[in-house]
Amino acid sequence: MRQKHFGGAEATHKPWPLAERPGFLIRRLHQIHVALFQQACGQFEVTPLQYSLLSALAARKTADQTTLAADIALDRTTTTGALKRLEARHLVERPVNADDRRARLCRLTRAGAQLLAKIEGAARSAHEATLQGLSAREKVQFVAMMQRIVDQNANQNTDAPSLD
């Protein structure tokens, strides 16, 4: 019995090497990026997810938790937990929405905006280090390919566990 695997090649009862599996490589690359992010940004005590939330809030100024969850492609529960941790550090405010008492409107505090400004250079360095082995042209291509894959799969469920 022959099985098809990535790239359309046929395999005969032969295990698919991990180093050829896109999912494995994506997970491994994510692990590497998180480690590089922690090395570059550890002093700020912010996870990559929290950095994404701070960045999304800076761009939007004010947003409800559902909108922020959609912005960073995470489930609402995980997003709410991360926002609560940022609120405990006085980096974001989450007052109840006067128009909808079930919702909270989130915004950066002055301390949150200041932290985001301080962490920006280190975070960019971590992202650059993640792509360190690629030429400038390859980096642009790689990011464009990732964007295309994400765009083509935008309707996929984002309720997977996060690494916050």
C-alpha positions in Angstrom: 0.0 0.0 0.0 1.4 3.4 -1.0 0.7 6.6 0.8 0.9 10.1 -0.5 2.8 12.7 1.6 3.9 16.3 1.3 5.0 17.3 -2.2 2.9 14.6 -3.9 5.7 12.0 -3.6 4.7 8.5 -2.9 6.1 6.5 0.1 5.9 2.8 0.7 5.4 2.1 4.4 8.4 4.4 5.2 8.1 6.8 8.0 7.9 10.5 7.1 11.0 12.1 8.5 10.3 14.9 11.0 12.7 17.3 9.2 10.4 17.1 6.1 7.1 17.8 7.9 5.9 21.4 7.6 3.9 21.2 10.9 7.0 19.9 12.8 9.2 22.6 11.3 6.7 25.3 12.0 6.4 24.2 15.7 10.2 24.0 16.0 10.6 27.4 14.4 8.1 28.8 16.9 10.0 27.3 19.8 13.2 28.9 18.4 11.6 32.3 18.0 10.1 32.2 21.5 13.6 31.4 22.9 15.2 34.2 20.9 12.4 36.6 22.0 13.0 35.6 25.7 16.7 36.2 25.3 16.2 39.6 23.7 13.2 40.8 25.7 13.3 38.8 29.0 14.1 41.9 31.0 10.7 43.3 30.1 8.8 40.2 31.4 6.5 40.1 28.4 5.7 37.1 26.3 5.4 37.3 22.5 1.6 37.0 22.9 1.5 39.9 25.4 3.8 41.9 23.1 1.3 41.3 20.2 -1.6 42.5 22.4 0.3 45.6 23.4 1.1 46.3 19.8 -2.5 45.7 18.7 -3.8 48.1 21.4 -1.2 50.7 20.4 -2.6 50.5 16.8 -6.3 50.6 17.8 -6.1 52.9 20.8 -9.2 51.3 22.3 -10.7 47.8 21.5 -12.9 45.3 23.1 -11.4 41.9 24.0 -13.2 40.1 21.1 -11.7 42.5 18.6 -8.2 42.1 20.1 -8.6 38.3 20.1 -9.4 38.5 16.3 -6.5 40.9 15.7 -3.9 38.4 17.1 -5.8 35.3 16.0 -6.4 33.8 19.4 -9.4 32.6 21.3 -11.1 35.0 23.6 -10.4 33.1 26.7 -6.6 33.1 26.2 -6.7 36.7 25.2 -8.7 37.7 28.3 -6.2 35.8 30.5 -3.3 37.6 28.9 -5.0 41.0 29.2 -5.7 40.3 32.9 -2.0 39.7 33.5 -1.2 42.9 31.7 -3.8 44.8 33.7 -2.3 43.4 36.9 1.0 45.0 35.9 -0.9 48.3 35.1 0.1 48.1 31.4 -3.5 48.0 30.2 -6.9 49.2 31.4 -10.0 47.1 30.9 -13.0 49.1 32.1 -16.5 47.8 31.5 -18.1 49.1 28.3 -20.8 51.6 29.2 -22.7 50.7 26.1 -22.5 46.9 26.7 -21.9 45.9 30.3 -20.9 42.4 29.2 -17.9 43.8 27.3 -14.7 45.5 28.4 -12.9 48.2 26.4 -9.1 47.8 26.6 -6.5 50.5 26.2 -2.8 50.9 26.9 -1.9 52.8 30.0 0.9 55.3 30.0 3.1 52.6 31.5 2.0 50.1 28.8 2.9 52.6 26.0 6.3 53.3 27.6 7.0 49.6 27.9 6.1 49.0 24.3 8.4 51.8 23.2 11.2 50.3 25.3 10.7 46.7 24.1 10.3 47.5 20.4 14.0 47.4 19.4 14.7 44.2 21.3 11.6 42.6 19.9 12.6 43.5 16.3 16.0 42.1 17.0 14.4 38.8 18.1 12.4 38.7 14.9 15.5 39.4 12.8 17.4 36.7 14.7 14.7 34.2 13.9 15.4 34.7 10.2 19.1 35.1 10.7 20.2 32.4 8.2 18.3 33.9 5.3 19.5 36.5 2.8 17.5 39.8 2.6 15.7 38.5 -0.5 14.9 35.2 1.2 13.5 37.0 4.3 11.1 38.9 2.2 10.1 35.8 0.3 9.7 33.7 3.5 7.5 36.3 5.2 5.4 36.7 2.0 4.9 32.9 1.8 3.9 32.8 5.5 1.4 35.6 4.9 0.0 33.7 2.0 -0.5 30.5 4.0 -2.1 32.5 6.9 -4.4 34.4 4.5 -5.4 31.1 2.7 -6.2 29.5 6.1 -7.7 32.6 7.8 -11.0 30.8 8.5 -9.3 28.0 10.5 -10.2 27.8 14.2 -7.9 29.7 16.5 -9.0 28.0 19.6 -5.8 26.0 19.8 -3.8 26.3 23.0 -1.5 29.2 23.1 2.0 29.4 24.6 1.4 32.5 26.8 
